[in-house]
Amino acid sequence: MAMMVPIGVSARHIHLSPEHIEILFGTGYQLKQFKALSQPDQFAAEETVAVHGPKGKFDKVRILGPARGKTQLEISRTDAFALGVNPPLRQSGNIEGTPGIQLVGPTGEITIEMGVIVAARHIHFHTDDAMKWGITDKQFVQVRLSGERGMILDHVLARVSDQFQLDMHIDTDEANAAGATTGDHGEILL
């Protein structure tokens, strides 16, 4: 039986700490939900920030909520070239030793010392799905994308939790290379 996983294409976005939300949007500010995301309790916020790098900038970078412990900007390699930064490929949350960047909001601006990453591709597995398919947390798998320009993605990290819904996240560079869009499916290869 084929192990199919829905694909979510992750465009550039930022996760903000409560402290940085207040600097950029004002004291006591709470993010407003624009739309729900595939993972429970996660949402794209109405709010955006401008991101200024040494070489270029992006206006209207979407904030994902809720607030996190540390601010983290997730971009594609193409975005990194445009901004003039060289972030490492990392799993979300692993920001030690990463470059910083300037963030501009409606009520303030801040330069974060670290937090810019190219997010590594990964699959969120609900515990039940992982058990059914014999997948363990932090295991690496391959995924076949069969879009117009199909490819096999290697080193796809499995993240397993009762809090997750089955979903694979790839960035825009990977999606464009494969001709894949959100809502497509990939086949997990063990």
N, C-alpha and C positions, 0 to 999 in steps of 0.2 A: 504494500500500500504506500503510495506516495505521501510524503510528509510535506504538506503545502503550508506556507506561511504568508500572511498578507504583508505587503510592502508599504512602508510609510517613508516618503521622501522628506528629509529634514533640511529645510532651508536655513540660512543663517539666522541665529536667534541668540538671546541672552537670558541667563538666569541671574536675578539680582538678590543680594542679601537685604534684609529689612533696613539696615543702616544706609545702604546705597539707594534704596527706594526713597527714603526720606531726603537724602541729599539732592537727588535728581527731581523729585516731585513734591516735596514739602513734608513738614512734620506731620506724622500720623497718617500719611497717605496710604490707601489700600488699593491694590490693583483691581481693575474691573475685568470680568471675564468677557472676552469677545466670542470665543467658541471653545468647546470642550475638545480635548485631544484624545488619542486612542487609549492612553493609560488612565486608569481611574484617578479622579481628583486632580488631574493635570489639565491646564488650559492655556490657550493663547490669550494674552491680555489685550485690551484695547490700546494700551499704552505702548509707545515705541521710544527709542532713544537714538541719538546720532552717535556714530562710532568714528573717531578720528585716529588714523594711523599716521606714520611718518610720511607715507607716499600718497595716500588717498583717504576718502571717507565714505561712509554709507549713512544716509539718512533713513529714518523710519525702520530701524532694526527691531523686530517684534520681541517683546518680553514674554517669557513663558512663566506661568505661575503654578503653584504658589511660590512665595519667597523661599530662598534656599539659604543655607548656612554661609556659603561663599559665592561671590559673584563669579560667573563663568560665561565667556563668549564662545559660542561654537560656530565655526566658519568652515567653508570648504578650502581646499588648497588654492583654487582660483581666487577666492575672496582674499586669502592671505597675500597673494601677489599684488592685488589691487591696493590693499592697505599698506603694504610694505613691511609686513611682519613675517616671522618664520616660526609659527607654532608647531609643536610636536603633535604626532598622532597619539591621542590618549583616550582612555575610557573616561566618561563623564565623572566629574568629581576629583580626578587626579590632576591637580593644577600646579603642584610644586615644580618650580624651575621653569615655568612657562612665561612667555612675554606678557607685558601689561599693555594697556591701551587707554585712550581718553574717551570718556563717555559724557555726553551732553544731553541734559533733560530740560524741561521747561523752567525749573526753578534753581538749577545748579549744574555743576559739572565736577567730575572727579577723574583722576588718572589712577587706574588700578595698577598695582605693582606686578601682578601676575593674574592669569586666568584665561588667556586666549589659547584655545585648542582647536585642532581638527579632530572631531569626534570619530572614534573608531566605530566601524559597523558592528551592530549587535542585534540580538533577538531577545525580546522580552518573552519569557515562557511563564505561563501560569504553572504552578507546581503539578497540577493534574496532567497538563499537556506534556510536560517534561517526563513525568513518570511513564505515561503511555508510550512515549517514543524512546525511553531509555537515555534521556539527556540529563546531564548533571550541571550544576551551577559552575560557571567559569570554564566549561568545556568549549573547545573550538570546533566549528563545523564548517562545511562548505555549503553554498547556496547557489543553485542554478537559476539564473534569470533568463527567461525565454522571450524577451522583447524583440523589437526589430533587429537589434544588434546584440543578441543574447551572449551571456558570458557566465562564467563560474566565479563567484567571489569566494576567496579563501580567507582563513583567519577571522571568521565571524564568531564573536563571543556570545555564548549562551548565558543569559542572566535569568535566574529562576527565583520566583517569589509567589506567594499566595496573593500578593498585591498587584501582580501584573496581568495583563491581557495579552494573548499571543499577537505579536507584531514585530516586524523587523524594521530597523531604522538604518537607512543609508543616506549619504549626503547628495547634494545636487550634482556634483561632478560624477559620482558613481551612477546615479540615475540617468544622467544625460548620456554617459558612455554606453549604457545598456539599452537606451530607449525606453526606460521604465518610468512609470508614474505611480503616484499614491493610489492604492486600490488594486494594483497588479499583485500577482502572487509569485513566490519563488519556491523552488523545491529544495528541501534540506537534504544534503547528501552526507552520510556519515562515513 
